[in-house]
Amino acid sequence: MLKKVLWKSVVLVSVVVAILFYFNNRTLSQGSEEPVSKEENIPTKELLTVKYLPLETKYVDKAFEQVDPLNIILQKQDKAIPHGGGSIKEIEIRGFHNGETIFFRLAWDDATNDERAIKPQQYRDAVAMMFPLDIVTISPETPFSPRMGDRAKPVNLWHWKADWEKEMHLAGGYEHIEDEYLNMFDDFASNPHPVKGHSDLYASASLVSGGRASGTLLAKPDRGRSVEDLNAIGFGTLTSQVHQDVKGKGDWADEKWSVVIYRPLITPDKNDVQFVPGMGTFFNVAVWNGAQGDINGQKSISIRWRPLKIERVKYQE
């Protein structure tokens, strides 16, 4: 009798395992994201014109007052797990170029300045722009995901981060853990080498910080930029570029962020979107609110591509 009960238990467990294995494989093969609706594959008619202004870089702030803004309504990210965001309801974008460099200014309301992300409970404010890597035609007949691109249809992303901005103005170019945990115990310094007078482990960056030793921008001290240049071909494929070309500057005042992101119109990097005066392309945008715990896919987004027109250079006669 006991053997019969044990045998039935083994069979039942095997059936349950088989069912779980089937659905797990099915989920992995289909991806964790929900399908994009047909409406999302239709770009909006609202156009952002990147105006030509033959100005020197030092006049950037005044230049933005000469171009029309595009206001974009945002919503929470609701396709890829984990869902989240949505606390930032709207963002204003302006753009211009001087024939050599393209500039964008992104402004949005945010009651708190979240520029430190050291504790597990801390999250940064951030904003990102996304462009198709190649010149494309987007329509229901030629769909192209406005979220993170598609396979064989890569996108180029420019991701500004508030904590990176802050670190650019600090001695050494980055914040230490000790800046947040003022009374932390430093075992390395308190156990020096009996002959050398310091800890071998503390002196070796390759042992203490694998990220820093590998050269990743996240761990690199004095990285000299607040914007990361990335590529993606869909959810879960975001990759930092080896060659970084984009720079930026962010200011928070009166409960509002104003972030300027800029880059040469043309670069030698094949992983960069190229901007030729007179051309048209598309863009999308996302915002992270650190005070609301936004991180990674938890963000406020625009769910449709926006047309982008680069105004031709106008030569004076």
C-alpha positions in Angstrom: 0.0 0.0 0.0 2.8 2.4 0.9 4.6 1.7 -2.3 1.5 2.4 -4.3 1.0 5.8 -2.5 4.7 6.7 -3.1 4.4 5.8 -6.8 1.3 8.0 -7.2 3.1 10.8 -5.5 6.1 10.5 -7.9 3.8 10.5 -10.9 2.0 13.6 -9.7 5.2 15.5 -9.0 6.5 14.5 -12.4 3.3 15.8 -14.1 3.5 19.1 -12.2 7.2 19.6 -13.1 6.5 18.8 -16.8 3.7 21.4 -16.8 5.9 24.1 -15.2 8.7 23.3 -17.6 6.4 23.7 -20.6 5.0 27.0 -19.5 8.4 28.3 -18.5 9.9 27.5 -21.9 6.9 29.0 -23.6 7.3 32.2 -21.7 11.1 32.4 -22.5 10.5 31.8 -26.2 7.8 34.4 -26.4 9.5 37.0 -24.2 8.2 38.6 -21.1 6.8 41.6 -22.8 3.3 42.0 -24.1 2.7 42.6 -27.8 2.8 46.2 -29.0 -0.5 47.5 -30.2 -1.1 48.5 -33.8 -1.6 52.1 -32.7 1.9 52.3 -31.2 3.4 51.5 -34.6 1.8 54.7 -36.1 4.0 57.7 -35.4 2.3 60.9 -34.2 1.8 63.8 -36.5 3.3 66.3 -34.0 6.7 67.3 -35.4 9.8 68.4 -33.6 11.8 70.7 -35.9 15.5 71.0 -35.1 16.1 74.5 -36.3 19.3 75.8 -37.9 20.9 78.6 -35.9 24.4 79.7 -36.8 25.4 80.3 -33.2 28.5 79.6 -31.1 28.1 76.9 -28.4 28.3 79.5 -25.6 25.0 80.9 -26.7 23.1 77.6 -26.3 20.7 78.8 -23.6 19.6 81.8 -25.7 19.2 79.7 -28.8 16.6 77.5 -27.2 14.4 80.5 -26.7 14.3 80.9 -30.5 12.8 77.5 -31.3 9.4 76.1 -30.8 8.8 73.5 -28.1 7.2 70.1 -28.5 5.2 68.9 -25.4 4.8 65.2 -25.1 2.4 63.4 -22.8 3.9 60.5 -20.9 2.5 57.3 -19.2 3.8 54.4 -17.2 5.8 51.6 -18.9 3.2 48.9 -19.1 4.6 46.2 -21.5 7.9 44.8 -20.2 8.0 43.4 -16.7 8.4 44.9 -14.2 5.9 47.6 -15.1 6.1 51.0 -13.5 6.6 54.7 -13.7 4.0 57.2 -14.8 4.7 59.9 -12.1 6.1 62.3 -14.7 3.1 63.3 -16.9 4.7 65.6 -19.5 8.0 66.7 -21.0 8.9 69.6 -23.1 11.6 69.2 -25.8 13.3 71.8 -28.0 16.1 71.3 -30.6 18.5 73.2 -32.8 21.8 72.7 -34.6 24.5 75.1 -35.8 25.7 73.1 -38.8 28.2 71.1 -36.7 26.5 70.1 -33.4 22.9 69.1 -32.6 21.4 70.2 -29.3 18.3 69.1 -27.4 16.8 70.6 -24.3 14.4 68.4 -22.2 12.4 70.0 -19.3 10.0 68.4 -16.9 8.5 69.1 -13.5 10.0 67.1 -10.6 9.5 68.1 -7.0 12.7 66.5 -5.8 16.3 66.5 -7.0 17.4 62.8 -6.8 21.1 62.9 -7.7 22.5 60.2 -5.5 22.1 56.4 -5.9 24.4 54.8 -3.4 22.0 53.2 -0.9 19.8 50.3 -2.2 16.8 52.6 -1.4 18.1 55.5 -3.5 17.3 56.0 -7.2 18.4 58.7 -9.6 16.5 61.1 -11.8 17.2 60.5 -15.5 16.0 61.1 -19.0 16.7 59.4 -22.3 16.2 60.0 -26.0 16.0 57.2 -28.5 16.5 57.3 -32.3 16.4 54.6 -35.1 19.9 53.8 -36.0 19.2 53.9 -39.7 16.9 56.1 -41.8 13.6 54.3 -41.7 10.0 54.5 -42.8 7.6 53.7 -39.9 4.0 52.7 -40.6 1.6 49.9 -39.8 3.0 48.1 -42.8 6.6 48.6 -41.7 6.3 48.3 -37.9 9.2 49.4 -35.6 8.8 49.2 -31.9 8.8 52.6 -30.3 9.9 51.1 -26.9 13.4 49.7 -27.3 13.7 48.9 -31.0 13.3 45.5 -32.7 15.5 42.6 -33.7 17.5 43.7 -36.9 16.2 47.3 -36.2 18.6 48.8 -33.7 18.1 52.0 -31.9 20.6 54.5 -30.5 19.8 55.9 -27.0 21.2 58.9 -25.1 20.8 58.5 -21.4 21.4 61.4 -19.1 21.8 60.6 -15.3 21.5 63.1 -12.4 24.1 61.3 -10.3 26.6 61.3 -13.1 26.0 65.0 -13.5 26.7 65.6 -9.8 29.8 63.5 -9.9 31.3 65.7 -12.7 31.6 68.5 -10.1 33.1 66.4 -7.3 36.8 65.9 -6.4 37.9 62.7 -8.0 34.9 62.6 -10.3 32.7 60.3 -8.4 31.0 59.7 -5.0 32.3 57.2 -2.6 30.2 54.9 -0.4 31.7 56.8 2.5 29.9 59.9 1.3 26.6 58.2 2.2 27.7 56.0 5.1 29.8 58.4 7.1 30.6 56.0 9.9 31.2 52.9 7.8 33.9 50.5 9.1 36.9 50.3 6.7 38.4 46.9 7.3 41.1 47.4 4.6 42.6 50.6 6.2 42.4 49.2 9.7 44.4 46.0 8.8 47.5 47.4 7.0 50.2 45.2 5.6 52.9 44.7 8.3 55.7 45.8 5.9 54.1 47.9 3.2 51.9 49.9 5.6 48.7 49.5 3.6 46.3 46.8 2.6 47.2 45.0 -0.7 43.4 44.4 -1.3 42.6 48.1 -0.8 45.4 49.2 -3.2 44.3 46.9 -6.0 41.3 48.3 -8.0 41.2 45.0 -9.9 40.4 43.1 -6.7 38.2 45.7 -4.9 36.1 46.9 -7.9 35.6 44.5 -10.8 33.5 47.1 -12.6 36.2 49.8 -12.4 38.9 47.3 -13.5 36.8 46.3 -16.5 36.4 50.0 -17.6 32.6 50.2 -17.3 31.3 53.8 -17.3 29.2 53.1 -14.2 32.3 52.4 -12.1 34.8 54.6 -13.9 36.1 57.6 -11.8 36.2 61.0 -13.5 34.2 59.7 -16.6 33.8 63.3 -17.7 30.3 63.1 -18.9 26.7 62.8 -17.7 25.2 61.1 -20.7 25.7 57.5 -21.7 25.6 56.5 -25.4 23.8 53.1 -25.9 22.2 50.7 -28.4 19.4 48.2 -28.2 17.4 45.8 -30.4 14.5 45.2 -28.0 13.7 44.7 -24.3 16.6 43.4 -22.3 19.3 44.2 -24.9 20.5 47.6 -23.8 24.3 47.9 -24.4 26.7 50.7 -23.6 28.9 51.8 -26.5 32.7 51.4 -26.4 33.0 54.9 -28.0 31.0 57.6 -26.2 30.1 60.7 -28.2 27.2 62.3 -26.4 27.5 65.0 -23.7 25.0 66.9 -21.6 24.3 69.2 -18.7 21.4 69.2 -16.3 20.1 71.8 -13.9 17.4 71.5 -11.2 15.7 74.6 -10.0 12.2 75.6 -8.9 11.1 71.9 -8.8 12.0 71.4 -12.5 14.7 69.7 -14.4 16.3 71.3 -17.5 18.7 69.0 -19.3 20.7 69.8 -22.5 22.0 66.9 -24.5 24.3 67.4 -27.5 26.6 65.7 -30.0 28.2 66.3 -33.3 25.7 65.9 -36.2 28.0 63.3 -37.8 30.3 60.9 -36.0 32.6 58.1 -37.3 30.9 55.5 -35.1 28.7 53.0 -37.0 26.6 52.5 -33.8 25.6 56.2 -33.8 22.5 57.8 -35.4 23.8 60.3 -38.0 22.0 63.6 -38.5 22.2 65.3 -42.0 20.6 68.7 -42.3 17.5 68.4 -44.4 16.8 64.8 -43.3 13.8 63.4 -41.4 13.8 60.7 -38.8 12.0 59.8 -35.6 12.6 59.9 -31.8 11.1 58.8 -28.5 11.7 59.7 -24.9 11.6 58.3 -21.3 12.0 59.9 -17.9 12.9 58.3 -14.5 11.7 59.8 -11.2 14.1 58.7 -8.5 11.8 59.7 -5.6 9.2 57.2 -6.9 11.7 54.4 -7.2 12.0 54.5 -11.0 14.8 52.3 -12.3 15.4 50.3 -15.5 12.0 49.5 -17.1 10.1 51.4 -14.5 9.8 54.8 -16.1 7.5 57.3 -17.7 7.5 56.9 -21.4 6.0 58.1 -24.7 4.5 55.1 -26.4 4.7 56.4 -30.0 7.5 57.6 -32.3 7.6 61.4 -32.9 8.8 62.7 -36.3 12.0 64.7 -36.2 13.1 67.1 -39.0 16.6 68.5 -39.2 16.4 72.0 -40.8 18.8 72.7 -43.7 21.7 75.0 -43.3 20.8 78.4 -44.6 23.7 80.2 -46.2 23.8 84.0 -46.1 24.2 85.7 -49.5 
